[in-house]
Amino acid sequence: MPMTRMLIRVDGELTDELVSAFPHLTTRTHRAQTTLVGDMTDQEELQGVLNLLNSLGIDVVEIVTIPED
């Protein structure tokens, strides 16, 4: 099944504990925002990540599909 690389930008800096909830995503912090980047197998997996962020009280600022090279 093809993967889609996604970037999810959230409001605020995530603690190490919160970052550990997303082991399959790479995190970077940029001026009070954090980006989570990783491959998603389908819309359901993306929705699962978004639901988890929501349940942790983390506001999503942006979601971007990263084109393949």
A tleap script that builds the chain and sets N, CA, C and O, in Angstrom:
source leaprc.protein.ff14SB
mol = sequence {
  NMET PRO MET THR ARG MET LEU ILE ARG VAL
  ASP GLY GLU LEU THR ASP GLU LEU VAL SER
  ALA PHE PRO HIE LEU THR THR ARG THR HIE
  ARG ALA GLN THR THR LEU VAL GLY ASP MET
  THR ASP GLN GLU GLU LEU GLN GLY VAL LEU
  ASN LEU LEU ASN SER LEU GLY ILE ASP VAL
  VAL GLU ILE VAL THR ILE PRO GLU CASP
}
set mol.1.N position { 0.847 -1.165 0.000 }
set mol.1.CA position { 0.000 0.000 0.000 }
set mol.1.C position { 0.902 1.241 0.000 }
set mol.1.O position { 1.840 1.308 0.794 }
set mol.2.N position { 0.640 2.222 -0.871 }
set mol.2.CA position { 1.480 3.426 -0.926 }
set mol.2.C position { 1.300 4.278 0.328 }
set mol.2.O position { 0.226 4.335 0.926 }
set mol.3.N position { 2.389 4.932 0.696 }
set mol.3.CA position { 2.372 5.811 1.862 }
set mol.3.C position { 2.320 7.259 1.374 }
set mol.3.O position { 2.790 7.564 0.278 }
set mol.4.N position { 1.753 8.142 2.183 }
set mol.4.CA position { 1.726 9.559 1.890 }
set mol.4.C position { 2.461 10.281 3.008 }
set mol.4.O position { 2.122 10.116 4.180 }
set mol.5.N position { 3.451 11.070 2.664 }
set mol.5.CA position { 4.201 11.816 3.674 }
set mol.5.C position { 3.388 13.042 4.050 }
set mol.5.O position { 2.948 13.799 3.185 }
set mol.6.N position { 3.191 13.232 5.357 }
set mol.6.CA position { 2.370 14.321 5.868 }
set mol.6.C position { 3.169 15.165 6.844 }
set mol.6.O position { 4.036 14.652 7.551 }
set mol.7.N position { 2.881 16.451 6.883 }
set mol.7.CA position { 3.414 17.356 7.882 }
set mol.7.C position { 2.225 17.898 8.663 }
set mol.7.O position { 1.269 18.409 8.078 }
set mol.8.N position { 2.286 17.786 9.968 }
set mol.8.CA position { 1.236 18.301 10.842 }
set mol.8.C position { 1.878 19.339 11.757 }
set mol.8.O position { 2.768 19.011 12.541 }
set mol.9.N position { 1.431 20.584 11.659 }
set mol.9.CA position { 1.971 21.645 12.503 }
set mol.9.C position { 0.975 21.899 13.633 }
set mol.9.O position { -0.219 22.082 13.395 }
set mol.10.N position { 1.482 21.908 14.864 }
set mol.10.CA position { 0.623 22.127 16.021 }
set mol.10.C position { 1.075 23.374 16.768 }
set mol.10.O position { 2.223 23.804 16.659 }
set mol.11.N position { 0.152 23.940 17.524 }
set mol.11.CA position { 0.427 25.138 18.300 }
set mol.11.C position { 1.131 24.747 19.590 }
set mol.11.O position { 0.612 23.936 20.357 }
set mol.12.N position { 2.286 25.305 19.834 }
set mol.12.CA position { 3.022 25.055 21.061 }
set mol.12.C position { 4.131 24.037 20.883 }
set mol.12.O position { 4.191 23.317 19.886 }
set mol.13.N position { 5.010 23.997 21.879 }
set mol.13.CA position { 6.105 23.042 21.879 }
set mol.13.C position { 5.665 21.803 22.646 }
set mol.13.O position { 5.178 21.907 23.772 }
set mol.14.N position { 5.836 20.637 22.042 }
set mol.14.CA position { 5.455 19.388 22.692 }
set mol.14.C position { 6.561 18.921 23.620 }
set mol.14.O position { 7.743 18.989 23.284 }
set mol.15.N position { 6.163 18.449 24.791 }
set mol.15.CA position { 7.131 17.876 25.722 }
set mol.15.C position { 7.616 16.535 25.187 }
set mol.15.O position { 7.000 15.962 24.288 }
set mol.16.N position { 8.711 16.036 25.735 }
set mol.16.CA position { 9.222 14.718 25.338 }
set mol.16.C position { 8.164 13.641 25.555 }
set mol.16.O position { 8.048 12.711 24.756 }
set mol.17.N position { 7.398 13.763 26.628 }
set mol.17.CA position { 6.346 12.787 26.919 }
set mol.17.C position { 5.277 12.789 25.819 }
set mol.17.O position { 4.837 11.727 25.378 }
set mol.18.N position { 4.863 13.975 25.382 }
set mol.18.CA position { 3.865 14.056 24.311 }
set mol.18.C position { 4.433 13.560 22.989 }
set mol.18.O position { 3.744 12.873 22.236 }
set mol.19.N position { 5.682 13.904 22.705 }
set mol.19.CA position { 6.323 13.441 21.472 }
set mol.19.C position { 6.371 11.918 21.439 }
set mol.19.O position { 6.232 11.321 20.371 }
set mol.20.N position { 6.565 11.286 22.583 }
set mol.20.CA position { 6.649 9.822 22.635 }
set mol.20.C position { 5.332 9.155 22.241 }
set mol.20.O position { 5.314 7.959 21.950 }
set mol.21.N position { 4.233 9.908 22.226 }
set mol.21.CA position { 2.942 9.354 21.798 }
set mol.21.C position { 2.882 9.162 20.280 }
set mol.21.O position { 1.954 8.538 19.766 }
set mol.22.N position { 3.873 9.701 19.567 }
set mol.22.CA position { 3.906 9.634 18.107 }
set mol.22.C position { 5.254 9.072 17.646 }
set mol.22.O position { 6.019 9.776 16.987 }
set mol.23.N position { 5.554 7.816 17.981 }
set mol.23.CA position { 6.883 7.264 17.699 }
set mol.23.C position { 7.206 7.144 16.214 }
set mol.23.O position { 8.381 7.099 15.849 }
set mol.24.N position { 6.202 7.091 15.355 }
set mol.24.CA position { 6.448 6.937 13.923 }
set mol.24.C position { 6.583 8.279 13.202 }
set mol.24.O position { 6.721 8.312 11.980 }
set mol.25.N position { 6.545 9.391 13.955 }
set mol.25.CA position { 6.665 10.710 13.358 }
set mol.25.C position { 7.926 11.404 13.863 }
set mol.25.O position { 8.315 11.232 15.018 }
set mol.26.N position { 8.559 12.184 12.999 }
set mol.26.CA position { 9.727 12.976 13.354 }
set mol.26.C position { 9.245 14.343 13.810 }
set mol.26.O position { 8.382 14.939 13.166 }
set mol.27.N position { 9.788 14.847 14.905 }
set mol.27.CA position { 9.342 16.142 15.413 }
set mol.27.C position { 10.445 17.187 15.318 }
set mol.27.O position { 11.632 16.887 15.447 }
set mol.28.N position { 10.013 18.421 15.088 }
set mol.28.CA position { 10.910 19.585 15.102 }
set mol.28.C position { 10.153 20.727 15.755 }
set mol.28.O position { 8.955 20.895 15.529 }
set mol.29.N position { 10.841 21.501 16.552 }
set mol.29.CA position { 10.216 22.643 17.210 }
set mol.29.C position { 10.691 23.930 16.540 }
set mol.29.O position { 11.881 24.120 16.289 }
set mol.30.N position { 9.725 24.811 16.258 }
set mol.30.CA position { 9.999 26.084 15.587 }
set mol.30.C position { 9.206 27.185 16.285 }
set mol.30.O position { 7.990 27.270 16.114 }
set mol.31.N position { 9.868 28.019 17.061 }
set mol.31.CA position { 9.230 29.192 17.672 }
set mol.31.C position { 7.821 28.917 18.199 }
set mol.31.O position { 6.839 29.414 17.648 }
set mol.32.N position { 7.734 28.161 19.219 }
set mol.32.CA position { 6.467 27.851 19.899 }
set mol.32.C position { 5.502 27.042 19.037 }
set mol.32.O position { 4.296 27.043 19.284 }
set mol.33.N position { 6.029 26.352 18.029 }
set mol.33.CA position { 5.233 25.399 17.260 }
set mol.33.C position { 6.071 24.153 17.054 }
set mol.33.O position { 7.300 24.203 17.095 }
set mol.34.N position { 5.404 23.047 16.835 }
set mol.34.CA position { 6.081 21.778 16.581 }
set mol.34.C position { 5.531 21.187 15.305 }
set mol.34.O position { 4.324 21.232 15.067 }
set mol.35.N position { 6.409 20.628 14.476 }
set mol.35.CA position { 5.949 19.901 13.296 }
set mol.35.C position { 6.183 18.415 13.509 }
set mol.35.O position { 7.214 18.006 14.041 }
set mol.36.N position { 5.230 17.626 13.095 }
set mol.36.CA position { 5.306 16.165 13.120 }
set mol.36.C position { 5.292 15.710 11.669 }
set mol.36.O position { 4.359 16.034 10.934 }
set mol.37.N position { 6.293 14.976 11.247 }
set mol.37.CA position { 6.395 14.556 9.852 }
set mol.37.C position { 6.549 13.050 9.803 }
set mol.37.O position { 7.351 12.475 10.539 }
set mol.38.N position { 5.780 12.412 8.936 }
set mol.38.CA position { 5.909 10.976 8.783 }
set mol.38.C position { 4.994 10.447 7.700 }
set mol.38.O position { 4.172 11.179 7.149 }
set mol.39.N position { 5.144 9.173 7.402 }
set mol.39.CA position { 4.344 8.527 6.365 }
set mol.39.C position { 3.054 7.986 6.968 }
set mol.39.O position { 3.063 7.375 8.037 }
set mol.40.N position { 1.959 8.217 6.277 }
set mol.40.CA position { 0.646 7.734 6.684 }
set mol.40.C position { 0.151 6.748 5.619 }
set mol.40.O position { 0.251 7.011 4.421 }
set mol.41.N position { -0.373 5.635 6.067 }
set mol.41.CA position { -0.852 4.635 5.117 }
set mol.41.C position { -2.182 5.017 4.485 }
set mol.41.O position { -2.451 4.673 3.334 }
set mol.42.N position { -3.015 5.729 5.239 }
set mol.42.CA position { -4.331 6.093 4.716 }
set mol.42.C position { -4.951 7.197 5.564 }
set mol.42.O position { -4.369 7.640 6.554 }
set mol.43.N position { -6.125 7.628 5.165 }
set mol.43.CA position { -6.855 8.698 5.852 }
set mol.43.C position { -7.193 8.291 7.286 }
set mol.43.O position { -7.214 9.133 8.183 }
set mol.44.N position { -7.454 7.023 7.499 }
set mol.44.CA position { -7.789 6.537 8.834 }
set mol.44.C position { -6.615 6.720 9.805 }
set mol.44.O position { -6.815 7.100 10.959 }
set mol.45.N position { -5.400 6.451 9.339 }
set mol.45.CA position { -4.229 6.640 10.199 }
set mol.45.C position { -4.041 8.118 10.521 }
set mol.45.O position { -3.756 8.470 11.665 }
set mol.46.N position { -4.197 8.986 9.522 }
set mol.46.CA position { -4.097 10.417 9.749 }
set mol.46.C position { -5.149 10.862 10.769 }
set mol.46.O position { -4.839 11.627 11.683 }
set mol.47.N position { -6.363 10.397 10.623 }
set mol.47.CA position { -7.430 10.767 11.547 }
set mol.47.C position { -7.125 10.295 12.961 }
set mol.47.O position { -7.463 10.977 13.929 }
set mol.48.N position { -6.488 9.130 13.089 }
set mol.48.CA position { -6.096 8.630 14.404 }
set mol.48.C position { -5.092 9.561 15.073 }
set mol.48.O position { -5.201 9.836 16.268 }
set mol.49.N position { -4.115 10.049 14.309 }
set mol.49.CA position { -3.126 10.996 14.849 }
set mol.49.C position { -3.833 12.293 15.259 }
set mol.49.O position { -3.578 12.826 16.339 }
set mol.50.N position { -4.717 12.795 14.399 }
set mol.50.CA position { -5.434 14.032 14.709 }
set mol.50.C position { -6.325 13.865 15.941 }
set mol.50.O position { -6.423 14.778 16.761 }
set mol.51.N position { -6.970 12.714 16.075 }
set mol.51.CA position { -7.809 12.452 17.245 }
set mol.51.C position { -6.974 12.424 18.522 }
set mol.51.O position { -7.396 12.946 19.554 }
set mol.52.N position { -5.790 11.814 18.452 }
set mol.52.CA position { -4.916 11.756 19.617 }
set mol.52.C position { -4.441 13.152 20.000 }
set mol.52.O position { -4.443 13.504 21.180 }
set mol.53.N position { -4.034 13.949 19.017 }
set mol.53.CA position { -3.637 15.327 19.299 }
set mol.53.C position { -4.777 16.078 19.974 }
set mol.53.O position { -4.557 16.791 20.953 }
set mol.54.N position { -5.974 15.926 19.466 }
set mol.54.CA position { -7.146 16.588 20.028 }
set mol.54.C position { -7.395 16.134 21.468 }
set mol.54.O position { -7.674 16.953 22.344 }
set mol.55.N position { -7.292 14.839 21.704 }
set mol.55.CA position { -7.552 14.318 23.054 }
set mol.55.C position { -6.495 14.790 24.053 }
set mol.55.O position { -6.753 14.835 25.256 }
set mol.56.N position { -5.307 15.140 23.559 }
set mol.56.CA position { -4.244 15.664 24.412 }
set mol.56.C position { -4.342 17.185 24.572 }
set mol.56.O position { -3.524 17.794 25.262 }
set mol.57.N position { -5.346 17.793 23.932 }
set mol.57.CA position { -5.541 19.235 24.041 }
set mol.57.C position { -4.583 20.046 23.199 }
set mol.57.O position { -4.311 21.207 23.507 }
set mol.58.N position { -4.062 19.440 22.122 }
set mol.58.CA position { -3.101 20.112 21.251 }
set mol.58.C position { -3.822 20.606 20.004 }
set mol.58.O position { -4.464 19.829 19.298 }
set mol.59.N position { -3.711 21.909 19.737 }
set mol.59.CA position { -4.364 22.507 18.573 }
set mol.59.C position { -3.529 22.314 17.321 }
set mol.59.O position { -2.339 22.632 17.299 }
set mol.60.N position { -4.165 21.787 16.272 }
set mol.60.CA position { -3.508 21.616 14.976 }
set mol.60.C position { -3.639 22.927 14.209 }
set mol.60.O position { -4.736 23.470 14.078 }
set mol.61.N position { -2.521 23.430 13.706 }
set mol.61.CA position { -2.493 24.693 12.971 }
set mol.61.C position { -2.545 24.441 11.467 }
set mol.61.O position { -3.168 25.208 10.732 }
set mol.62.N position { -1.893 23.364 11.001 }
set mol.62.CA position { -1.770 23.125 9.565 }
set mol.62.C position { -1.493 21.651 9.314 }
set mol.62.O position { -0.808 20.993 10.097 }
set mol.63.N position { -2.031 21.144 8.216 }
set mol.63.CA position { -1.743 19.789 7.736 }
set mol.63.C position { -1.376 19.909 6.260 }
set mol.63.O position { -2.132 20.483 5.476 }
set mol.64.N position { -0.211 19.367 5.877 }
set mol.64.CA position { 0.275 19.502 4.515 }
set mol.64.C position { 0.701 18.126 4.002 }
set mol.64.O position { 1.357 17.365 4.713 }
set mol.65.N position { 0.322 17.816 2.765 }
set mol.65.CA position { 0.847 16.635 2.097 }
set mol.65.C position { 2.165 17.022 1.444 }
set mol.65.O position { 2.237 18.008 0.710 }
set mol.66.N position { 3.207 16.242 1.714 }
set mol.66.CA position { 4.520 16.517 1.160 }
set mol.66.C position { 4.667 15.696 -0.120 }
set mol.66.O position { 4.610 14.468 -0.067 }
set mol.67.N position { 4.854 16.349 -1.266 }
set mol.67.CA position { 4.962 15.611 -2.527 }
set mol.67.C position { 6.190 14.709 -2.543 }
set mol.67.O position { 7.215 15.003 -1.927 }
set mol.68.N position { 6.052 13.601 -3.270 }
set mol.68.CA position { 7.174 12.699 -3.442 }
set mol.68.C position { 8.222 13.361 -4.344 }
set mol.68.O position { 7.883 14.147 -5.228 }
set mol.69.N position { 9.496 13.032 -4.110 }
set mol.69.CA position { 10.571 13.591 -4.938 }
set mol.69.C position { 10.530 13.070 -6.340 }
set mol.69.O position { 11.367 13.444 -7.162 }
savepdb mol mol.pdb
quit
